[in-house]
């Protein structure tokens, strides 16, 4: 049973106006008004001096005004502003009517001869009875009897997913996050019992923002701030309009460093006012400090920049802080696109080699500033590569070292771009004058051709530098040229060198060229070697042609292989350019063509095959019977034609004669702090590999949240550049560029490209490692809840389960029922009683002669 009221207007409005005020803020002004209403008519006749009466009257009015002002201020300061304050004053006036009635009655009869004090009191009592009947009809009080029924309620779990939850200061050196997940897993049966009590369990996570959370997919805590205030503000917004709660359970270390400026304590109090009590469950230790043992990778850089050639070496330099781990052995490894690779580790300019320790292990010498250099080759993947360095315990698959506080900073990432910069050519010849030297000069003039010459002396074993050039898995040559050397000389350069070259041509598309000479083709020991398989001619002929030889392109050669043979842009054409060149000083007999496979590009003036080609697997091969092309050089024009012939021949062997135009985007850095700007360069290359001056660029930068920001570019000197400014969020960003332009021939070149970079926070989250349980206690107090360690969750949930389920009132009966359509005597009784009271009041005044 409950007493309820259902007031009519304007009393319902008046109650609404006063409902938000504390009881004292209502009773105090009413008492003051009552005292003034009684005191003025009683004291006023006693004052004979007119001035005294004025002072007393003004004082009473001031007191009433102050009471009204007090009420207005209480309403305004309660959060509603002046409008609510003045509405509260209006509500107070309705409840002050009985006091006004008392004052008017006393003022009316006091001083009248027949109006004794007792008679005035009786009249006042009768009038108040009439007013009480009026109030009874206005407020319509009833005794209500309700049926009870269960109601579906909600319990909220709010989990701190900031990076400080990775700190390893829980039992058995587990992280705060892992400990929390284990506690939640252990208490899953109790949460399911709550659900059987019509209690919905809703779980959220927070760091800088509030978001949904799946207990089955916890993931890793990576938030860069702990903003408890903003999380509680989000819960306030989500609970508006609901009133059936069983509590909000806040799981956190309390290390609040939020930047949203949402005050946690008032918001916890606001949740309590919404009938949602906040209970804090603490993780971590308040005694954890930054000076405890920890590994922290604080910087990373790569060389060369901005790009690394395919097959080249990458150098990665990192700085490692290790308080508490001085002189400890720590594992270091390099990962490319997430895959560990073999690398050489250097510390203090010396390569690290510690026997008996698995993997790459270094001994830390300092608490801060341990500089580590990592070198790896070859980089065998074109495009963008994610570079990761990890440190940890090498004996436990790079898990944190025993006693380490956090594993979150045991890894650091950046990006590099691997490009195939031009054409890589290996030239193998004996140490001799003229032809090989002029070939080097010709190819060296082209900046996009990298030439690696090897000069052999007899059958001497090569030194380490030469052997290094024949580590083919690291070098990624585009073309290989053999000059006047024997098979035996080449074999000593490494294990299975000839077999490796044959597989490189067949499987990888490496180009191969053999020059004429006394030790090449059928003149030496090449028959029966793997090289014989890839040559376009049979090694069935020996000997030289010592007479002068004029090189003449064939019609088939000019038609099908014009890229090699077009050595001049003159109107006279290729034939005219070749006709101007001097004769060669003889040639090597090439042998029979391989039926159905070989094509003759050029022959001597006596119809002897001079330049022959065939496709071998994925590769192209050439047999060039001459080794005196330097004889062509007589003037600047012929020198240019000679250089062009050799450059075009090696590009054709490398299948780069049809190179497509390409778009470049090169960030100034691949790793920047949050809220910093990043400059970048864009360019468009034509089919000749040269950058085009006039290009149109559209650039977008995609952030970790997937949102795109357009970035304009403009010409800065000789470069097209842009600057990205919106780096507030930490994580991976991607620059995407679309470009279009025309090359010198007028052909449209268009394409797309992208580059990634990392934005990292200045680590406020991990700077403060100590848990703040005092803040959690204050939040629990303000939120009307309790504070406990997370291990006490089981006791808390069990107590909640043992409490009666929430119920609500339904199907109520009211006595009296003011709204009933069925005949009720209440209104008739009140009417008769009211008339009787009014009649009695009139009769008494008539009897006493007060009418």
C-alpha positions in Angstrom: 0.0 0.0 0.0 1.2 3.5 -0.9 -0.2 7.0 -0.5 -0.3 8.7 -3.8 -1.5 12.1 -5.0 -2.8 13.3 -8.4 -3.0 17.1 -8.2 -5.1 19.2 -10.5 -3.7 22.2 -12.4 -2.2 24.6 -11.2 -1.1 22.6 -8.2 0.5 19.9 -10.4 2.6 22.6 -12.0 3.4 24.1 -8.6 4.6 20.7 -7.3 6.7 20.3 -10.5 8.2 23.7 -9.9 9.3 22.7 -6.4 10.0 19.1 -6.9 13.6 19.6 -7.8 14.4 21.7 -4.7 15.6 20.3 -1.4 13.0 20.1 1.3 14.7 22.8 3.4 14.6 25.2 0.5 10.8 24.9 0.5 10.0 24.8 4.3 12.3 27.8 5.3 10.6 30.3 2.9 7.1 29.0 3.9 7.9 29.4 7.6 9.2 33.0 7.0 6.0 33.9 5.1 3.8 32.4 7.8 5.7 34.3 10.6 5.3 37.6 8.6 1.7 36.9 7.8 0.9 36.4 11.6 3.3 38.8 13.0 2.3 41.9 11.0 -1.4 42.0 12.0 -0.6 41.1 15.6 2.2 43.7 16.2 0.9 46.4 13.8 -1.9 47.7 16.2 0.6 47.9 19.1 2.7 50.4 17.3 1.4 53.9 17.9 4.2 55.7 15.9 3.5 55.9 12.2 7.3 55.6 11.4 7.5 52.4 13.4 4.6 50.9 11.5 6.3 51.8 8.2 9.6 50.2 9.3 7.9 47.1 10.5 5.9 46.8 7.3 8.9 47.3 5.1 10.9 44.8 7.2 8.2 42.2 6.7 8.1 42.7 3.0 11.9 42.5 2.8 11.8 39.2 4.7 9.3 37.7 2.3 11.3 39.0 -0.6 14.5 37.4 0.7 12.6 34.1 1.2 11.5 34.3 -2.5 15.0 35.1 -3.6 16.4 32.2 -1.7 14.0 29.9 -3.5 14.8 31.4 -6.9 18.6 30.9 -6.3 18.1 27.3 -5.2 16.2 26.6 -8.3 18.8 28.4 -10.6 21.9 26.8 -8.9 20.4 23.4 -9.2 21.2 23.3 -12.9 18.1 24.8 -14.5 19.1 28.5 -14.6 17.0 31.6 -13.8 13.9 30.2 -15.6 13.6 27.3 -13.3 14.4 29.6 -10.3 11.4 31.9 -11.1 9.2 28.9 -11.7 10.1 27.7 -8.2 9.0 31.0 -6.7 5.7 30.6 -8.5 5.2 27.2 -7.1 6.1 28.5 -3.6 3.3 31.1 -3.8 0.6 28.5 -4.3 1.7 26.7 -1.1 1.9 30.1 0.8 -1.9 30.6 0.4 -2.7 29.1 3.9 -0.3 31.6 5.5 -1.9 34.4 3.6 -5.3 33.2 4.8 -4.2 33.2 8.4 -2.7 36.7 8.0 -5.8 38.2 6.4 -8.1 36.7 9.0 -6.1 38.0 11.9 -5.8 41.4 10.3 -9.5 41.6 9.7 -10.7 40.9 13.2 -7.9 42.0 15.5 -8.8 45.2 17.4 -12.6 44.8 16.9 -14.3 44.9 20.4 -16.2 41.6 20.1 -13.4 39.8 18.3 -11.7 38.1 21.2 -8.6 36.0 20.7 -10.6 32.7 21.2 -13.2 33.8 18.7 -10.6 34.8 16.1 -8.9 31.4 16.7 -12.2 29.5 16.2 -13.0 31.4 12.9 -9.4 30.9 11.8 -9.7 27.1 12.5 -13.0 26.9 10.6 -11.6 28.7 7.6 -8.5 26.5 7.5 -10.8 23.4 7.6 -12.5 24.8 4.5 -9.2 25.4 2.8 -8.1 21.8 3.7 -11.2 20.5 1.9 -10.2 22.6 -1.1 -6.7 21.2 -1.0 -8.1 17.7 -0.7 -10.0 18.1 -4.0 -7.0 19.9 -5.6 -4.4 17.3 -4.6 -6.7 14.2 -4.8 -4.8 11.9 -2.3 -5.5 8.2 -2.5 -4.5 5.0 -0.7 -3.1 2.8 -3.6 -2.8 -1.0 -3.5 -0.6 -2.4 -6.4 0.1 -5.8 -7.7 3.9 -6.5 -8.0 5.5 -7.9 -11.1 9.2 -8.4 -12.2 10.8 -5.9 -14.5 13.7 -6.3 -16.9 16.7 -4.4 -15.6 20.2 -3.6 -16.9 23.7 -4.0 -15.4 26.6 -2.3 -17.3 30.2 -3.5 -17.4 32.6 -0.6 -18.3 36.2 -1.8 -19.2 39.3 0.3 -19.4 41.0 -0.6 -22.7 43.8 2.0 -22.6 47.4 1.0 -23.1 48.2 1.3 -19.4 46.2 -1.9 -18.9 49.1 -3.8 -20.6 51.4 -3.0 -17.6 52.6 -6.3 -16.0 52.0 -5.7 -12.3 49.3 -8.3 -11.5 49.9 -11.7 -10.0 52.4 -14.0 -11.8 53.5 -11.0 -13.9 50.3 -10.9 -16.0 49.0 -7.7 -17.5 46.1 -5.8 -15.9 44.1 -6.5 -19.1 44.8 -10.3 -19.1 44.0 -10.4 -15.4 40.7 -8.6 -16.0 39.8 -11.0 -18.8 40.5 -14.0 -16.6 38.3 -12.6 -13.8 35.4 -11.9 -16.2 35.8 -15.4 -17.6 35.8 -17.0 -14.1 32.6 -15.0 -13.3 30.8 -15.8 -16.5 28.4 -18.3 -14.8 27.3 -15.6 -12.3 26.7 -13.1 -15.1 24.5 -15.8 -16.8 22.6 -16.2 -13.5 21.9 -12.5 -13.5 20.5 -12.8 -17.1 18.1 -15.5 -15.8 16.8 -12.9 -13.4 15.7 -10.7 -16.3 18.9 -8.7 -16.0 20.5 -7.6 -19.3 24.3 -7.5 -19.2 25.7 -4.7 -21.5 29.5 -4.4 -21.9 31.4 -1.3 -23.1 35.1 -0.4 -23.4 36.7 3.0 -23.2 40.0 4.8 -23.6 39.5 8.2 -25.2 36.0 7.2 -26.4 33.3 4.9 -25.3 32.5 1.9 -27.6 30.7 -1.5 -27.5 32.7 -4.5 -26.4 32.4 -8.2 -26.9 33.6 -10.4 -24.0 34.3 -13.2 -26.4 36.6 -11.1 -28.5 38.6 -9.0 -26.1 41.4 -8.0 -28.4 44.3 -5.9 -27.0 44.2 -2.6 -25.1 45.7 0.1 -27.2 44.0 3.3 -26.3 46.4 6.2 -25.9 44.4 8.0 -23.1 42.3 6.9 -20.1 39.3 9.3 -20.1 37.0 8.1 -17.3 35.0 11.3 -17.3 34.2 11.0 -21.0 33.2 7.4 -20.5 30.8 8.3 -17.7 29.4 11.1 -19.9 28.8 8.5 -22.6 27.0 6.3 -20.1 24.8 9.3 -19.0 23.8 9.8 -22.6 23.0 6.1 -23.0 20.8 5.8 -19.9 18.6 8.8 -20.4 15.0 7.6 -20.5 15.7 4.4 -18.6 15.2 3.8 -14.9 15.6 0.0 -14.3 19.3 -0.5 -13.4 21.2 -2.9 -11.2 24.5 -1.0 -11.4 27.4 0.2 -13.4 30.6 -1.8 -12.8 33.7 0.3 -13.7 36.9 -1.8 -14.2 40.0 0.4 -14.4 43.4 1.1 -13.0 42.2 4.7 -12.4 45.2 6.3 -14.1 43.0 9.0 -15.7 44.7 11.3 -18.2 41.7 12.3 -20.4 41.7 15.4 -22.4 37.9 15.8 -22.9 37.5 17.8 -19.7 34.5 15.8 -18.6 34.6 15.8 -14.8 34.3 12.2 -13.5 33.0 12.9 -10.0 30.0 15.1 -10.9 29.1 12.6 -13.7 29.2 9.7 -11.3 26.8 11.7 -9.1 24.6 12.3 -12.1 24.4 8.6 -12.8 23.5 8.0 -9.1 20.7 10.6 -9.5 19.5 8.5 -12.5 19.3 5.5 -10.2 22.4 4.0 -11.7 25.0 3.4 -8.9 28.6 3.3 -10.0 30.8 0.5 -8.4 34.6 0.7 -9.0 36.7 -2.5 -9.4 40.5 -1.7 -9.2 43.3 -3.2 -11.2 47.1 -2.6 -11.0 49.2 -1.4 -8.2 49.6 2.2 -6.9 53.2 1.4 -6.2 54.2 0.7 -9.8 56.6 3.3 -11.1 58.4 4.2 -14.3 61.7 3.3 -12.8 60.9 -0.4 -12.6 62.2 -2.9 -15.1 61.0 -2.4 -18.7 62.2 -2.6 -22.3 61.1 0.3 -24.5 61.9 0.9 -28.2 61.7 4.6 -28.5 62.8 5.4 -32.1 63.4 3.8 -35.5 65.0 5.0 -38.7 66.0 3.3 -42.0 68.6 3.8 -44.7 68.8 4.4 -47.6 65.9 6.9 -48.0 63.5 7.7 -49.5 63.6 4.4 -51.4 65.6 1.1 -51.3 66.7 -0.6 -54.5 65.3 -4.1 -55.1 67.9 -6.6 -53.9 69.7 -3.9 -51.9 70.5 -3.8 -48.3 68.3 -2.1 -45.6 69.8 -0.7 -42.5 67.5 -0.2 -39.5 68.6 1.7 -36.5 66.6 1.6 -33.2 67.1 3.1 -29.8 66.2 0.9 -26.8 65.7 2.1 -23.2 66.0 -0.7 -20.6 65.8 0.5 -17.0 66.5 -2.4 -14.6 68.0 -4.5 -17.4 71.5 -3.2 -17.6 73.9 -6.0 -18.7 70.9 -8.3 -19.4 70.7 -10.5 -22.6 67.9 -9.3 -24.8 66.7 -10.8 -28.1 66.4 -8.6 -31.1 64.8 -9.5 -34.4 63.7 -7.9 -37.7 60.4 -8.6 -39.4 59.5 -7.6 -42.9 55.7 -7.5 -43.5 55.3 -9.5 -40.3 57.8 -12.3 -41.3 61.1 -12.7 -39.3 64.2 -12.4 -41.6 67.9 -13.2 -41.2 69.8 -10.1 -40.3 73.1 -8.9 -38.9 73.1 -7.0 -35.6 75.5 -4.3 -34.7 76.0 -2.6 -31.3 78.5 0.2 -30.8 79.8 -0.3 -34.4 80.7 -4.0 -33.7 78.8 -7.0 -35.0 77.1 -8.9 -32.2 78.0 -12.6 -32.0 77.2 -14.3 -28.7 77.8 -18.0 -28.7 75.3 -20.4 -27.2 72.3 -18.0 -27.2 69.5 -18.7 -29.7 68.6 -16.0 -32.2 70.1 -12.6 -32.3 70.9 -11.6 -28.8 72.6 -8.5 -27.4 73.9 -7.6 -24.0 72.4 -4.3 -22.9 75.1 -1.9 -21.6 73.0 1.1 -20.5 69.6 1.9 -18.9 68.8 4.3 -21.7 70.0 5.0 -25.2 71.1 1.6 -26.4 71.7 2.1 -30.1 71.2 -1.0 -32.3 71.9 -1.3 -36.0 70.2 -4.1 -38.0 71.2 -4.9 -41.6 69.4 -7.2 -44.0 69.8 -8.1 -47.6 68.4 -8.7 -50.1 65.1 -6.9 -50.2 63.3 -9.1 -52.6 59.8 -7.6 -52.6 58.8 -4.6 -54.7 56.6 -2.0 -53.3 55.9 -0.9 -49.8 57.2 -3.1 -46.9 56.3 -2.8 -43.3 59.5 -2.9 -41.1 59.2 -4.1 -37.5 61.7 -4.5 -34.8 60.9 -6.6 -31.8 62.8 -7.1 -28.5 62.1 -9.6 -25.8 63.2 -13.0 -24.3 64.8 -15.0 -27.1 64.3 -18.2 -25.2 60.5 -17.7 -25.0 59.6 -16.6 -28.5 60.2 -12.9 -27.7 57.8 -12.8 -24.8 58.4 -10.0 -22.2 61.5 -10.5 -20.1 60.8 -11.8 -16.5 59.9 -8.8 -14.4 59.1 -6.5 -17.3 56.3 -4.1 -16.6 54.8 -3.7 -20.1 55.1 -5.5 -23.5 53.4 -2.7 -25.4 56.6 -0.9 -26.2 58.6 -4.0 -27.1 57.8 -3.5 -30.8 58.2 -0.5 -33.1 57.1 -0.2 -36.8 57.8 1.9 -39.9 57.6 1.6 -43.7 60.0 1.5 -46.6 59.5 1.5 -50.3 61.4 -1.0 -52.4 61.9 0.0 -56.0 63.5 -1.4 -59.1 65.7 1.5 -59.9 66.8 1.1 -63.4 68.6 -2.0 -64.7 71.2 -4.0 -62.8 73.8 -5.5 -65.1 76.6 -8.0 -64.2 79.6 -7.8 -66.7 82.1 -10.7 -66.5 85.3 -10.4 -68.6 89.0 -10.9 -68.4 91.2 -8.0 -67.5 91.9 -6.5 -70.9 91.8 -3.2 -72.8 89.3 -1.7 -75.2 86.0 -3.5 -75.6 85.0 -4.1 -71.9 86.2 -0.7 -70.9 84.2 1.0 -73.6 81.1 -1.0 -72.7 81.5 0.2 -69.1 81.8 3.8 -70.4 78.7 3.4 -72.5 76.5 1.9 -69.8 77.9 4.2 -67.1 76.5 7.2 -68.9 73.0 6.0 -68.3 72.0 6.9 -64.7 69.3 4.2 -64.7 71.8 1.4 -65.4 73.8 0.0 -62.5 76.8 -1.9 -63.8 78.8 -4.4 -61.7 82.0 -5.4 -63.6 84.1 -8.4 -62.6 87.6 -8.8 -64.1 89.1 -12.3 -64.0 92.8 -13.2 -64.0 93.4 -16.7 -65.2 91.8 -19.3 -62.9 92.7 -17.5 -59.7 90.2 -17.8 -56.9 88.3 -14.6 -56.4 88.4 -12.5 -53.2 85.3 -12.1 -51.0 84.2 -8.9 -52.7 84.0 -10.7 -56.1 82.2 -13.7 -54.5 79.7 -11.3 -53.0 78.7 -10.2 -56.5 77.8 -13.8 -57.3 75.4 -14.2 -54.4 72.5 -14.1 -56.9 69.7 -14.5 -54.4 70.8 -11.1 -53.0 71.7 -9.3 -56.1 68.7 -9.5 -58.4 70.5 -8.8 -61.7 68.4 -7.9 -64.6 71.0 -8.9 -67.2 74.3 -10.7 -67.3 77.0 -10.2 -69.9 79.9 -12.7 -70.4 82.9 -11.4 -72.3 86.0 -13.3 -73.4 86.2 -15.8 -70.5 86.1 -19.6 -70.2 83.6 -21.7 -68.4 86.3 -22.9 -66.0 87.1 -19.3 -65.0 83.5 -18.6 -64.2 83.0 -21.9 -62.2 85.5 -20.9 -59.6 83.4 -17.8 -58.7 81.0 -19.9 -56.7 79.1 -23.1 -56.2 77.0 -24.0 -59.3 77.4 -20.6 -60.7 76.5 -21.6 -64.3 73.5 -23.7 -63.1 72.2 -20.7 -61.1 72.5 -18.4 -64.1 70.6 -20.8 -66.3 67.8 -21.0 -63.7 67.7 -17.3 -63.3 67.2 -16.8 -67.0 64.6 -19.5 -67.4 62.6 -18.9 -64.1 63.1 -15.3 -63.3 63.5 -13.7 -66.7 67.1 -12.4 -66.3 68.6 -11.5 -69.6 71.9 -13.0 -70.9 74.4 -11.9 -73.5 77.6 -13.6 -74.6 80.2 -11.6 -76.6 82.6 -12.9 -79.2 86.2 -13.8 -78.3 88.8 -16.4 -78.3 87.3 -18.1 -75.2 83.6 -17.9 -76.0 81.0 -19.9 -77.9 82.6 -23.0 -79.6 86.2 -21.7 -79.1 86.4 -22.9 -75.5 84.8 -25.2 -72.9 81.2 -23.9 -73.0 79.9 -27.0 -74.7 78.0 -29.3 -72.3 77.5 -26.5 -69.7 74.1 -25.1 -68.6 75.0 -21.9 -70.6 74.9 -23.9 -73.8 71.2 -24.5 -73.2 70.3 -20.9 -73.1 72.4 -19.6 -76.0 70.5 -19.0 -79.3 73.2 -20.8 -81.3 74.8 -24.2 -81.2 78.4 -24.6 -80.2 79.2 -26.6 -83.3 81.7 -24.2 -84.9 85.1 -22.9 -83.9 87.3 -20.1 -85.1 87.4 -16.4 -85.9 86.9 -14.2 -88.9 89.8 -11.9 -88.8 88.9 -9.6 -91.8 87.0 -6.3 -91.2 83.3 -6.9 -90.7 80.5 -4.5 -91.4 77.4 -5.0 -89.1 74.2 -4.9 -91.1 70.7 -5.1 -89.4 68.4 -7.6 -91.1 65.0 -6.6 -92.3 63.5 -9.0 -89.7 65.7 -7.4 -87.1 64.7 -3.9 -87.9 61.0 -4.9 -88.0 60.8 -7.0 -84.8 63.7 -5.7 -82.7 63.8 -2.0 -83.6 64.2 -1.1 -79.9 67.7 -2.5 -80.0 68.7 -1.5 -83.5 67.2 2.1 -83.7 70.4 3.9 -82.7 69.6 7.3 -84.2 66.6 9.6 -84.5 67.8 11.0 -87.9 65.5 11.2 -90.9 67.7 8.7 -92.8 66.6 6.1 -90.3 68.3 3.1 -88.7 69.8 1.8 -91.9 71.5 5.1 -92.6 72.9 5.2 -89.0 74.3 1.7 -89.3 75.8 2.5 -92.7 77.8 5.3 -91.2 79.5 3.1 -88.6 83.0 1.8 -89.1 83.7 -1.9 -89.6 84.4 -4.2 -86.7 87.8 -5.8 -86.3 86.6 -9.3 -87.2 84.1 -11.6 -85.4 83.7 -15.0 -83.7 81.9 -17.7 -85.7 78.6 -18.2 -83.9 77.6 -21.7 -85.0 74.3 -23.0 -86.3 71.0 -21.4 -85.3 68.8 -23.4 -83.1 65.9 -24.4 -85.4 62.6 -22.7 -84.7 64.0 -20.8 -81.7 66.6 -18.3 -83.0 66.2 -15.0 -84.8 69.0 -13.1 -86.6 68.9 -9.4 -85.8 72.1 -8.4 -87.7 74.7 -10.1 -89.9 78.0 -9.3 -91.5 78.3 -7.9 -95.0 79.2 -11.5 -95.9 75.9 -12.8 -94.5 77.5 -14.4 -91.4 75.1 -14.2 -88.4 76.5 -11.5 -86.0 73.6 -10.8 -83.5 71.2 -13.6 -82.7 68.5 -13.9 -80.1 66.1 -16.5 -78.6 63.6 -16.6 -75.8 64.6 -19.1 -73.0 61.9 -19.7 -70.5 61.0 -16.3 -69.1 64.3 -14.8 -70.2 65.8 -13.4 -73.4 69.3 -14.2 -74.6 71.6 -12.7 -77.2 74.8 -14.0 -79.0 76.9 -11.1 -80.3 79.8 -12.4 -82.3 81.9 -9.2 -82.1 84.0 -7.8 -79.3 85.3 -4.6 -81.0 82.3 -2.3 -81.1 84.5 0.4 -79.8 85.8 0.7 -83.4 82.5 2.5 -84.2 83.5 5.5 -82.1 85.0 8.2 -84.3 83.1 11.4 -83.4 80.5 12.6 -80.9 77.7 11.3 -83.0 79.1 7.8 -83.4 80.0 7.7 -79.7 76.4 8.5 -78.9 75.1 5.8 -81.2 77.5 3.3 -79.6 76.3 4.2 -76.1 72.7 4.0 -77.2 73.1 0.6 -78.8 74.5 -0.9 -75.6 72.0 0.8 -73.3 69.1 -0.3 -75.4 70.4 -3.9 -75.7 70.7 -4.4 -71.9 67.2 -2.8 -71.3 65.8 -5.1 -73.9 67.4 -8.1 -72.3 65.8 -7.0 -69.0 62.4 -6.6 -70.7 62.3 -3.0 -69.7 61.8 -1.5 -73.2 58.1 -1.4 -72.6 58.2 0.1 -69.2 54.9 1.8 -68.2 54.8 5.2 -66.7 54.6 5.3 -63.0 53.3 7.5 -60.1 55.5 8.2 -57.1 54.6 9.4 -53.7 57.5 9.9 -51.2 56.7 11.0 -47.6 59.4 13.0 -45.9 59.1 10.6 -43.0 57.4 7.3 -42.3 56.9 7.9 -38.6 55.8 11.1 -37.0 54.4 12.1 -33.5 50.6 12.9 -33.3 49.5 16.4 -34.1 52.6 17.0 -36.4 52.5 17.8 -40.1 54.0 15.5 -42.8 55.4 16.8 -46.1 55.5 14.5 -49.1 56.6 14.7 -52.8 54.6 13.3 -55.8 55.8 12.7 -59.3 54.8 11.1 -62.6 57.3 9.2 -64.7 57.1 8.6 -68.4 57.9 5.4 -70.2 61.5 6.5 -70.4 61.7 6.6 -66.7 62.1 10.4 -66.6 59.8 12.6 -64.4 57.2 14.6 -66.3 57.2 18.3 -65.6 53.4 18.9 -66.1 51.2 16.5 -64.2 47.8 16.7 -62.5 47.6 15.2 -59.1 44.7 14.3 -56.7 45.8 13.3 -53.2 43.8 11.8 -50.4 45.1 10.7 -47.0 43.2 8.0 -45.2 43.5 7.9 -41.4 43.2 5.0 -38.9 39.4 5.6 -38.7 39.1 5.2 -42.5 38.1 8.8 -43.1 39.7 10.5 -46.1 41.2 14.0 -46.2 42.0 15.7 -49.5 45.4 17.4 -49.6 46.3 19.9 -52.3 49.8 19.9 -54.0 51.8 22.7 -55.6 55.1 23.3 -57.2 57.9 24.0 -54.8 61.0 24.7 -56.8 61.4 21.6 -59.1 59.2 19.3 -57.0 55.4 18.8 -56.7 54.7 18.8 -52.9 51.9 18.6 -50.4 51.6 18.8 -46.6 49.2 16.7 -44.4 48.1 18.4 -41.2 45.4 16.2 -39.7 47.4 13.7 -37.7 45.5 13.8 -34.4 44.8 10.0 -34.3 47.6 7.6 -33.7 47.9 4.6 -36.0 48.5 3.8 -39.7 47.8 6.4 -42.4 47.9 5.9 -46.2 48.6 8.5 -48.8 46.8 7.7 -52.1 47.7 9.6 -55.3 46.1 9.7 -58.8 48.1 11.4 -61.5 47.8 12.1 -65.2 50.1 13.8 -67.7 51.6 13.6 -71.2 55.1 12.4 -72.0 57.3 14.1 -74.7 55.7 12.0 -77.4 52.2 13.3 -76.5 51.1 9.9 -75.1 48.9 10.2 -72.0 50.5 8.7 -68.9 48.2 8.0 -65.9 48.3 5.9 -62.8 47.9 5.5 -59.0 50.2 5.0 -56.1 50.1 4.9 -52.3 52.4 5.1 -49.4 51.8 4.4 -45.7 53.2 6.1 -42.6 52.8 5.7 -38.8 51.5 8.4 -36.4 52.4 7.7 -32.8 51.3 9.4 -29.5 53.8 10.9 -27.2 53.1 8.2 -24.7 51.2 9.9 -21.9 49.4 6.7 -21.2 52.6 4.7 -20.4 54.4 7.6 -18.7 52.2 7.3 -15.6 52.4 3.6 -14.7 51.0 3.7 -11.1 47.3 2.8 -10.7 45.2 5.5 -9.0 42.8 3.6 -6.6 42.0 6.8 -4.7 40.2 8.2 -7.7 38.3 5.0 -8.1 37.2 5.2 -4.5 36.0 8.8 -5.0 34.1 7.8 -8.1 32.4 5.0 -6.2 31.4 7.3 -3.4 30.1 10.0 -5.7 28.2 7.4 -7.7 26.5 5.8 -4.7 28.4 2.5 -5.2 31.2 0.6 -3.6 35.0 0.2 -4.2 36.8 -3.1 -4.3 39.6 -5.0 -6.0 38.7 -6.8 -9.2 39.1 -10.2 -7.4 36.0 -9.3 -5.3 33.8 -9.3 -8.3 32.5 -12.8 -7.5 31.3 -11.7 -4.0 29.7 -8.6 -5.5 27.8 -10.6 -8.2 26.7 -13.3 -5.7 25.3 -10.6 -3.4 23.4 -9.0 -6.3 22.0 -12.4 -7.3 20.8 -13.0 -3.7 18.9 -9.7 -3.7 15.2 -9.9 -4.7 14.7 -9.1 -8.3 13.4 -5.7 -9.2 9.6 -5.4 -9.3 7.2 -2.7 -10.5 3.7 -1.7 -9.6 0.9 -2.8 -11.9 -2.9 -3.1 -11.8 -3.3 -0.6 -8.8 -6.6 0.1 -6.9 -7.1 3.5 -5.5 -9.2 4.5 -2.3 -10.8 6.8 -3.1 -10.6 6.6 -6.9 -10.9 10.3 -7.9 -11.0 9.4 -11.6 -13.5 6.6 -11.4 -16.6 6.8 -13.7 -18.5 4.7 -11.3 -20.6 6.6 -8.7 -18.5 7.6 -5.7 -19.7 9.4 -2.5 -16.4 11.3 -2.0 -17.3 14.4 -4.0 -20.8 14.6 -2.4 -19.3 14.2 1.1 -16.8 16.9 0.4 -19.4 19.2 -1.0 -21.8 18.8 2.0 -18.9 19.1 4.5 -17.6 22.2 2.7 -21.1 23.9 2.7 -21.5 23.0 6.4 -18.1 24.5 7.3 -18.8 27.7 5.4 -22.3 28.0 6.9 -20.9 27.4 10.4 -18.3 30.1 9.9 -21.0 32.6 8.8 -23.4 31.6 11.7 -20.6 32.1 14.3 -19.7 35.5 13.0 -23.4 36.4 13.0 -23.9 35.2 16.5 -20.9 37.1 17.8 -21.8 40.2 16.0 -18.8 40.2 13.7 -20.8 40.4 10.5 
